[in-house]
């Protein structure tokens, strides 16, 4: 049970009150009983209290704010964060038990009103949940409610209120390959037209107006640079005539000069450090580094847009029809070069110029310009571009041991597959690759990486390997799996599926492996050809003998997209067939 009341008494005085009762049936649900509250200079926790009851409803204990742990919310890579958290988990080891929380928070702003989701997770059942929003009768609100009955509205000369209710929502098992929760989750989002935030006033009804406020209040006049830096940039690109070539040189200058550190201060963590501060200190967060890069480009007259994006490997668009400051967790830079729009990720000192990676590709973003906000789309890393291409030359000796070389090229979204390995020690690289390749008795004698940094970058991995006892010998036969390095796992079943099938990102894997066979192997095999396809992708593999060489080829394609719920069985079978084909063993006869 939960009751949430938001009372917007004024633009700088919003009271957020919650009463909730949570029953925990076993240890697996224990974390759902934990309460975590954030606060800072703009958010004050006014009161917390609660009780714990046993399975028959007998009071076991009470607690108050003094029982909560109080810690900094600073991340390991953060600097100057002023956010803190209070958190509490009852120390109960008999189940079931019920914890009741009552707390009240005051927000000194109304730009960000927390969204209400009556069912926060699949494994939580909801008996009853209500949400009431109260404000003055003349307040203009934009409200987005989805998968809920219409609100009950009340109004008089002093206030108006909206109340939503959700009852008897069962816990459900999560379904694999489901869409992101915000597509199907019941929720209410509210954005007042008039707002106050850290003593900054404003109003907006759409992304154009919000982007204008962003530019005017948060970004303008924060791009001044030291005269010496201005001259350095001019000298850096004086021999370049093409804006893109100039931008690339300036980007690499920025990467060399700066490093990323999270900084959550200023106007609620939304306003960047000034360009002069980043220039002097050599560090900044995403906002500061984008603002700095934008300032450097402006020195030579290259236009760019400061863009707010919801970053992460899961692709999330900003809602084109509902503008709010609750959306977006990262900032990138857009260069609207004539006929060649280019995007820059400014927090990664190693990433190639013009490459966004799967962290921010293929999603709607807000460009904040002097003319207001513009919704733009970042480029998509396609199924065809998300390539992993591997070629291997392997020698199998008469006892079944394997040695040889592998070369793998990673591009598109798969370019990041080995980024974490690049800068590790050789010992750490060996350990990581043993986990990634997952082949018994594999040893890496040589590990080499080559980066081809351009807008469509490629990473090449060169390995020398030894695999003891890869092939099995028995009764005059030699057995081994043709697909040594890229076996794809099957996926779990999903009976009585409700949600659509969602594949976030497509990819293409191509493997060519040549096995040099020992002299005591008879040069004969049954032809091996596998090929099947459907809406979800395609698979083909074949093997053939060429003298003492056994050549194996495999191509596996998975397509991104959203598919009907009843198609999951087809997808499940497709992936099961891939797994079976990947485990195919070759049987070779040995000379007597």
matplotlib code that plots the C-alpha trace (Angstrom):
import matplotlib.pyplot as plt

x = [0.0, 1.2, -0.2, 1.8, 0.7, 2.5, 1.4, 2.8, 2.2, 4.4, 7.0, 9.7, 7.8, 6.7, 5.8, 6.2, 4.6, 4.6, 3.1, 3.8, 3.6, 5.8, 5.5, 8.6, 7.9, 11.5, 15.1, 15.0, 12.6, 14.6, 16.0, 12.5, 12.1, 15.1, 14.3, 16.8, 16.2, 18.3, 18.8, 20.8, 20.7, 17.5, 15.8, 15.2, 14.0, 11.5, 10.4, 10.8, 9.3, 8.1, 7.2, 8.0, 5.3, 5.6, 3.5, 0.5, 0.6, 2.3, 4.5, 8.1, 9.7, 9.7, 12.3, 12.9, 15.3, 18.1, 18.1, 18.9, 22.5, 23.6, 26.2, 27.6, 26.1, 29.5, 30.6, 34.1, 34.8, 33.1, 34.2, 32.2, 28.9, 26.7, 24.1, 23.7, 21.5, 19.8, 19.0, 17.5, 16.8, 15.1, 17.2, 14.7, 15.5, 12.0, 9.6, 7.2, 7.4, 5.9, 7.7, 5.7, 7.4, 6.1, 8.2, 8.0, 10.4, 10.4, 11.6, 12.6, 11.9, 9.2, 11.1, 11.5, 8.5, 9.2, 7.3, 4.9, 5.0, 2.6, 4.5, 8.2, 9.3, 8.0, 8.4, 6.4, 2.6, 0.6, -2.6, -3.4, -1.5, -2.7, -1.1, -2.6, -1.2, -2.4, -1.7, -3.3, -6.3, -4.6, -1.5, -1.0, 0.2, 1.2, 0.3, 1.2, -0.6, -0.3, -1.9, -4.1, -7.7, -8.5, -7.7, -10.3, -10.3, -11.4, -11.3, -12.3, -11.2, -8.2, -6.8, -7.3, -6.2, -5.8, -5.8, -4.9, -5.4, -4.0, -5.3, -4.5, -1.5, 0.0, 3.7, 4.9, 7.9, 10.2, 10.0, 13.3, 13.8, 11.1, 10.8, 12.0, 9.7, 8.6, 6.8, 4.4, 4.7, 1.8, 3.0, 2.1, 4.4, 3.7, 5.5, 4.2, 4.4, 5.8, 8.8, 11.6, 14.9, 17.8, 16.3, 16.1, 12.6, 11.1, 8.3, 8.0, 5.4, 7.5, 11.1, 11.6, 10.9, 12.8, 15.9, 15.7, 15.7, 18.6, 20.6, 19.8, 20.0, 22.5, 24.9, 25.1, 28.2, 30.0, 32.3, 35.0, 38.5, 42.0, 43.6, 46.5, 44.1, 42.3, 45.7, 46.7, 43.5, 44.0, 47.6, 46.5, 44.2, 45.8, 46.8, 43.4, 40.7, 38.0, 35.8, 35.7, 39.5, 39.7, 37.1, 39.0, 42.3, 40.5, 38.7, 42.0, 43.5, 40.5, 41.0, 44.7, 44.1, 41.2, 39.8, 36.4, 35.2, 31.6, 30.7, 27.2, 27.1, 25.8, 22.3, 21.3, 24.0, 22.6, 24.9, 28.4, 31.6, 32.8, 35.1, 37.8, 37.7, 38.0, 40.8, 42.6, 41.9, 42.0, 38.9, 35.2, 32.0, 30.0, 28.4, 31.7, 33.6, 30.9, 30.7, 34.5, 34.7, 31.9, 33.9, 37.1, 35.1, 33.6, 37.2, 37.4, 33.8, 32.5, 28.9, 27.9, 24.9, 24.9, 22.7, 20.9, 20.6, 19.4, 22.7, 23.1, 23.4, 19.6, 18.3, 15.9, 14.4, 13.4, 9.6, 8.9, 5.4, 6.2, 9.1, 10.5, 13.8, 13.3, 14.6, 18.2, 21.3, 24.2, 25.4, 27.0, 27.9, 26.5, 28.3, 25.8, 28.5, 27.0, 25.8, 27.9, 26.5, 29.0, 28.5, 31.1, 31.4, 33.5, 34.0, 36.0, 39.6, 40.2, 37.1, 37.7, 36.5, 32.9, 32.1, 29.3, 29.3, 26.3, 26.2, 24.3, 23.5, 20.1, 18.0, 16.2, 18.2, 17.5, 19.8, 19.9, 20.5, 20.1, 16.9, 15.5, 15.4, 15.5, 14.9, 17.5, 18.3, 21.8, 23.1, 22.3, 24.8, 23.2, 23.1, 25.4, 27.8, 28.0, 30.5, 32.8, 34.9, 37.3, 39.9, 41.8, 44.7, 45.0, 47.2, 46.0, 48.7, 48.3, 47.5, 44.7, 46.5, 45.9, 48.1, 47.7, 46.7, 43.5, 42.7, 39.4, 38.1, 35.5, 33.5, 30.2, 28.7, 31.2, 34.1, 33.7, 34.0, 37.6, 38.0, 38.3, 41.1, 43.3, 45.0, 45.4, 48.6, 49.4, 48.5, 45.2, 44.5, 45.1, 42.7, 40.0, 40.4, 40.2, 36.8, 35.6, 36.7, 35.7, 37.6, 39.1, 42.9, 43.4, 46.5, 47.4, 51.1, 50.7, 48.1, 48.1, 45.6, 45.6, 43.1, 42.0, 40.5, 38.1, 34.4, 33.7, 36.5, 37.8, 39.7, 41.9, 42.8, 45.8, 46.3, 48.6, 47.0, 47.6, 44.7, 45.7, 43.6, 41.1, 40.4, 39.4, 40.9, 39.0, 38.9, 40.6, 38.6, 39.3, 36.4, 36.3, 33.8, 34.2, 33.2, 36.0, 35.5, 32.0, 29.3, 26.1, 24.0, 20.4, 17.8, 15.2, 11.7, 8.8, 5.4, 2.2, 4.1, 2.4, 5.0, 6.4, 9.8, 12.4, 15.9, 17.7, 20.6, 21.4, 24.8, 26.7, 29.4, 31.5, 34.0, 36.4, 38.6, 41.1, 42.3, 45.6, 45.1, 47.7, 49.0, 47.3, 43.8, 42.0, 41.0, 37.2, 34.2, 30.5, 29.5, 28.4, 26.0, 23.6, 21.4, 18.2, 16.6, 13.5, 12.4, 14.9, 18.0, 19.9, 22.5, 24.8, 27.8, 29.7, 32.8, 34.9, 38.2, 41.0, 43.9, 44.9, 43.0, 39.5, 37.9, 34.9, 32.8, 30.0, 27.8, 25.3, 23.0, 20.5, 18.2, 17.1, 13.4, 10.1, 8.2, 4.7, 4.6, 3.4, 6.6, 8.8, 8.5, 9.9, 12.8, 13.4, 13.6, 15.9, 18.4, 18.1, 18.9, 21.9, 23.2, 22.8, 24.6, 27.4, 28.0, 28.4, 31.3, 33.3, 34.4, 37.5, 38.9, 42.5, 44.8, 45.6]
y = [0.0, 3.5, 7.0, 9.9, 13.5, 16.3, 19.8, 22.6, 25.5, 27.8, 27.5, 27.3, 25.3, 21.8, 19.3, 15.6, 13.3, 9.5, 6.7, 3.2, -0.3, -3.0, -6.7, -8.8, -12.5, -13.8, -12.7, -12.2, -9.3, -7.7, -4.9, -3.7, -2.8, -0.4, 3.3, 5.6, 9.4, 12.0, 15.5, 18.6, 22.4, 22.5, 19.4, 19.0, 15.9, 17.3, 14.1, 10.3, 7.7, 4.2, 0.8, -2.8, -5.5, -9.3, -11.8, -11.5, -7.7, -7.3, -4.2, -5.3, -1.8, 1.8, 4.0, 7.6, 9.8, 9.3, 5.6, 6.3, 6.2, 9.5, 9.3, 11.4, 10.5, 11.2, 8.7, 7.3, 9.5, 12.6, 15.9, 18.6, 16.7, 18.3, 15.5, 13.2, 10.2, 8.8, 5.1, 2.5, -1.3, -3.0, -5.7, -8.5, -12.1, -13.7, -13.6, -12.3, -8.9, -5.5, -2.1, 1.1, 4.4, 7.9, 10.7, 14.2, 16.1, 19.8, 20.8, 24.4, 24.2, 22.8, 22.3, 18.6, 16.9, 13.2, 10.9, 8.5, 4.8, 2.7, -0.5, 0.1, -3.5, -6.6, -8.7, -6.4, -6.8, -3.7, -3.9, -0.2, 2.9, 6.5, 9.7, 13.2, 16.4, 19.7, 23.2, 26.6, 26.8, 29.1, 26.9, 25.6, 22.0, 19.6, 16.1, 12.8, 9.7, 6.3, 2.9, 4.4, 5.4, 9.1, 11.2, 12.3, 16.1, 18.5, 22.3, 25.3, 28.9, 27.9, 24.8, 22.1, 18.5, 15.4, 11.9, 8.7, 5.2, 1.8, -1.4, -5.1, -5.1, -8.6, -9.4, -10.9, -12.7, -10.6, -11.5, -11.7, -9.3, -6.9, -3.3, -0.7, -0.3, 3.2, 1.9, -0.3, 0.9, 2.8, 6.3, 9.9, 12.8, 16.4, 19.6, 23.0, 25.8, 28.3, 27.2, 28.1, 26.4, 27.5, 31.0, 30.9, 31.6, 30.5, 28.9, 26.4, 24.4, 22.5, 21.5, 24.7, 26.8, 24.6, 24.6, 28.4, 28.6, 26.1, 28.2, 31.6, 30.7, 27.8, 28.2, 31.8, 33.8, 30.7, 30.3, 32.9, 31.6, 32.8, 34.9, 32.4, 29.5, 31.4, 32.0, 28.3, 27.2, 29.6, 28.4, 24.8, 24.9, 27.7, 25.3, 23.6, 24.9, 22.3, 22.8, 19.1, 18.8, 21.8, 20.3, 17.0, 18.8, 20.8, 17.7, 15.9, 18.9, 18.9, 15.1, 15.6, 18.6, 17.4, 14.5, 13.6, 14.0, 14.2, 17.6, 18.0, 21.5, 24.8, 25.1, 21.6, 19.9, 21.3, 24.3, 23.6, 24.9, 27.9, 27.2, 29.3, 27.1, 23.9, 25.5, 26.3, 23.1, 20.5, 18.6, 18.7, 16.7, 16.1, 19.5, 21.3, 19.4, 19.9, 23.6, 23.8, 22.0, 24.3, 27.3, 26.1, 25.5, 29.0, 30.5, 29.5, 30.1, 26.5, 26.3, 23.5, 22.5, 21.6, 18.5, 16.8, 13.0, 9.9, 7.9, 4.2, 1.0, 0.8, 3.4, 5.9, 8.8, 12.1, 12.2, 14.4, 15.3, 15.9, 18.2, 18.0, 18.4, 14.8, 13.5, 13.3, 12.3, 13.2, 15.9, 15.5, 18.0, 18.2, 19.9, 20.8, 20.9, 21.4, 18.0, 16.2, 16.5, 15.2, 14.2, 14.3, 12.5, 14.8, 12.7, 9.9, 10.8, 7.7, 7.7, 8.6, 11.9, 11.7, 8.3, 8.2, 4.4, 2.5, 4.9, 7.6, 6.3, 6.2, 8.4, 11.7, 14.5, 18.1, 20.7, 23.9, 26.9, 30.6, 30.1, 27.6, 23.8, 21.5, 17.8, 15.9, 12.3, 10.8, 8.4, 4.7, 1.9, -0.6, -4.3, -4.4, -1.9, -3.7, -6.1, -8.7, -10.4, -13.1, -15.1, -17.9, -20.1, -23.1, -26.2, -29.4, -31.9, -35.7, -35.5, -33.0, -29.9, -26.7, -23.7, -20.8, -17.2, -15.2, -11.8, -10.2, -6.8, -5.0, -2.1, -0.3, -1.1, -4.0, -1.6, -1.3, -5.1, -4.9, -1.2, -2.3, -4.7, -2.2, -0.5, -3.5, -5.3, -8.4, -10.6, -8.9, -9.1, -12.9, -13.2, -11.2, -13.0, -16.4, -15.4, -13.9, -16.8, -19.4, -22.3, -24.9, -24.9, -21.9, -19.8, -16.5, -16.2, -12.9, -10.2, -7.1, -4.4, -1.9, 1.0, 2.6, 5.8, 7.5, 8.3, 4.6, 3.2, -0.4, -2.2, -5.1, -7.9, -10.1, -13.2, -16.2, -19.1, -22.6, -24.9, -28.1, -31.2, -29.3, -32.3, -35.6, -38.9, -42.2, -45.5, -44.2, -41.0, -37.3, -35.1, -31.4, -28.5, -26.5, -23.2, -22.8, -19.2, -17.8, -20.1, -18.2, -19.2, -20.2, -18.0, -18.7, -19.7, -17.3, -19.0, -17.0, -13.9, -10.6, -8.0, -7.5, -8.9, -6.1, -6.4, -3.3, -3.6, -5.8, -7.2, -9.3, -11.9, -13.5, -16.3, -18.0, -20.7, -22.8, -26.0, -27.5, -31.2, -33.7, -36.1, -39.1, -37.8, -39.3, -36.5, -37.1, -35.6, -35.5, -32.1, -29.7, -26.9, -25.1, -22.2, -20.8, -17.4, -15.5, -12.0, -12.0, -12.8, -15.4, -18.1, -19.9, -22.2, -24.7, -26.8, -28.3, -30.1, -28.7, -31.1, -31.2, -27.9, -28.0, -24.6, -23.5, -20.5, -19.0, -15.9, -15.0, -11.9, -10.6, -7.8, -5.1, -4.1, -4.7, -7.8, -9.1, -11.0, -14.2, -14.3, -15.0, -18.8, -18.3, -16.2, -18.8, -21.6, -19.5, -18.9, -22.6, -23.7, -21.3, -22.8, -26.3, -25.4, -23.7, -26.8, -29.0, -31.5, -32.8, -36.4, -37.3, -40.8, -41.5, -43.5, -46.9]
z = [0.0, -0.8, -0.7, -2.3, -2.0, -3.8, -2.6, -4.8, -2.4, -4.5, -7.3, -4.6, -2.0, -2.9, -0.2, -1.1, 1.4, 1.3, 3.4, 2.3, 3.7, 2.3, 3.1, 2.5, 2.1, 1.9, 1.8, -2.0, -1.5, 1.3, -0.8, -1.6, 2.1, 1.9, 1.8, 0.2, 0.2, -1.6, -0.4, -1.1, -0.7, -2.7, -1.2, 2.6, 4.4, 6.9, 8.7, 8.6, 10.9, 10.7, 12.2, 11.6, 12.1, 12.2, 10.2, 12.5, 12.6, 16.0, 16.3, 16.5, 16.6, 15.6, 14.0, 13.1, 11.1, 13.6, 12.8, 9.1, 7.8, 6.3, 3.5, 0.7, -2.7, -4.3, -6.9, -7.1, -10.1, -8.8, -7.4, -5.7, -5.5, -2.8, -2.9, 0.1, 0.9, 4.0, 3.9, 6.2, 6.0, 9.0, 10.6, 10.5, 9.8, 10.2, 7.3, 6.4, 7.9, 7.1, 7.2, 7.2, 6.2, 6.6, 5.3, 4.0, 1.7, 0.8, -2.6, -3.0, -6.7, -9.0, -12.2, -11.4, -9.9, -9.3, -11.6, -10.0, -10.8, -8.7, -9.6, -9.4, -10.3, -11.9, -8.8, -6.6, -6.1, -5.4, -3.3, -3.5, -4.6, -4.9, -6.1, -5.4, -6.9, -5.3, -6.6, -6.8, -9.1, -11.6, -12.1, -15.7, -15.7, -18.4, -17.4, -19.0, -17.5, -19.1, -18.5, -15.7, -15.4, -15.6, -12.6, -10.2, -10.3, -7.6, -7.5, -5.4, -5.0, -2.9, -4.8, -7.3, -7.1, -9.3, -7.9, -9.6, -8.2, -9.0, -7.3, -7.2, -9.6, -9.4, -9.3, -12.6, -13.8, -16.0, -19.7, -21.6, -24.5, -23.2, -24.2, -21.7, -18.8, -19.6, -22.7, -20.6, -17.0, -15.4, -14.5, -14.1, -15.1, -14.2, -15.4, -14.2, -16.8, -14.4, -12.4, -10.1, -9.8, -7.6, -7.7, -11.5, -12.8, -16.1, -18.0, -20.8, -22.7, -25.1, -26.0, -28.0, -24.9, -22.5, -24.8, -25.0, -21.2, -21.0, -23.4, -21.8, -18.1, -18.0, -21.0, -22.1, -21.1, -19.9, -23.0, -22.4, -22.9, -21.9, -24.8, -24.8, -25.5, -28.2, -30.0, -29.5, -31.2, -34.1, -34.6, -34.3, -37.3, -39.4, -42.2, -42.4, -44.8, -44.1, -41.0, -40.2, -40.3, -38.0, -35.6, -35.5, -34.5, -31.8, -30.5, -30.1, -28.4, -26.0, -25.3, -24.6, -22.3, -20.2, -18.2, -17.1, -13.5, -12.4, -10.9, -9.5, -8.1, -9.4, -10.6, -9.5, -11.5, -14.8, -15.3, -16.7, -15.3, -17.4, -20.3, -18.6, -15.5, -17.5, -19.5, -16.3, -14.3, -17.1, -15.9, -16.1, -16.3, -19.5, -19.3, -18.7, -21.4, -24.0, -23.2, -23.4, -26.7, -28.0, -26.9, -28.7, -31.9, -31.7, -31.8, -35.4, -36.3, -36.2, -35.0, -32.6, -30.4, -26.8, -26.7, -23.8, -24.2, -22.2, -22.4, -21.8, -23.9, -23.9, -26.4, -24.9, -26.8, -25.3, -25.5, -28.5, -27.2, -23.5, -22.6, -19.1, -17.2, -15.8, -19.1, -20.1, -18.1, -20.3, -22.7, -26.2, -28.9, -32.4, -35.3, -38.1, -40.8, -44.2, -45.5, -42.9, -39.4, -36.9, -33.3, -30.5, -27.2, -25.0, -21.8, -23.3, -23.9, -26.1, -28.4, -32.0, -33.4, -34.6, -33.1, -30.4, -29.6, -28.3, -25.3, -27.2, -30.7, -32.4, -30.1, -29.9, -28.2, -27.3, -28.9, -26.9, -29.2, -29.1, -31.1, -28.7, -28.4, -31.4, -31.3, -33.3, -33.9, -33.3, -36.0, -35.7, -35.5, -37.8, -37.8, -40.8, -39.2, -35.8, -37.0, -35.5, -38.1, -37.0, -39.0, -37.4, -38.6, -36.3, -36.3, -34.7, -33.8, -33.7, -30.0, -30.3, -29.1, -31.0, -31.7, -34.0, -34.6, -34.4, -35.9, -34.9, -36.2, -34.1, -35.5, -34.9, -31.5, -31.2, -31.3, -27.6, -27.0, -26.1, -25.0, -21.4, -22.2, -24.2, -21.3, -18.9, -18.1, -20.1, -17.1, -16.7, -20.5, -20.4, -17.5, -19.2, -22.6, -20.9, -19.6, -22.9, -25.1, -22.5, -24.1, -21.8, -21.5, -23.7, -23.3, -25.0, -25.9, -27.7, -27.3, -29.6, -30.3, -33.1, -33.2, -36.5, -35.3, -37.7, -37.7, -38.4, -36.2, -36.1, -33.4, -34.4, -32.0, -32.8, -30.7, -30.6, -28.8, -27.5, -26.5, -24.9, -25.7, -27.8, -30.0, -28.4, -29.7, -29.4, -31.2, -34.4, -34.5, -33.8, -32.5, -32.0, -32.3, -35.5, -33.8, -31.4, -30.3, -30.9, -29.5, -28.9, -25.9, -26.2, -24.5, -21.8, -22.7, -22.1, -21.8, -22.1, -23.0, -22.7, -23.8, -27.3, -28.2, -28.2, -29.6, -28.7, -31.1, -34.1, -35.0, -37.5, -36.6, -39.3, -38.4, -40.8, -39.2, -41.0, -39.2, -40.5, -39.8, -38.8, -41.4, -39.8, -40.6, -43.5, -46.0, -46.0, -44.2, -44.8, -46.3, -43.6, -44.6, -42.2, -43.2, -41.8, -41.4, -40.3, -39.3, -36.4, -38.4, -40.2, -39.7, -42.1, -41.6, -43.7, -43.6, -46.3, -46.7, -49.0, -48.7, -45.1, -44.4, -42.9, -43.6, -41.4, -42.1, -40.0, -40.4, -37.7, -38.0, -35.4, -36.4, -34.0, -33.7, -31.9, -32.7, -31.6, -28.3, -30.0, -32.1, -29.1, -29.7, -33.1, -31.8, -29.0, -31.6, -33.8, -31.0, -30.0, -33.5, -33.6, -30.3, -31.7, -34.9, -33.0, -31.0, -34.0, -33.7, -36.6, -36.6, -38.5, -39.1, -38.4, -40.6, -39.1]

ax = plt.figure().add_subplot(projection="3d")
ax.plot(x, y, z, "-o")
ax.set_aspect("equal")
plt.show()
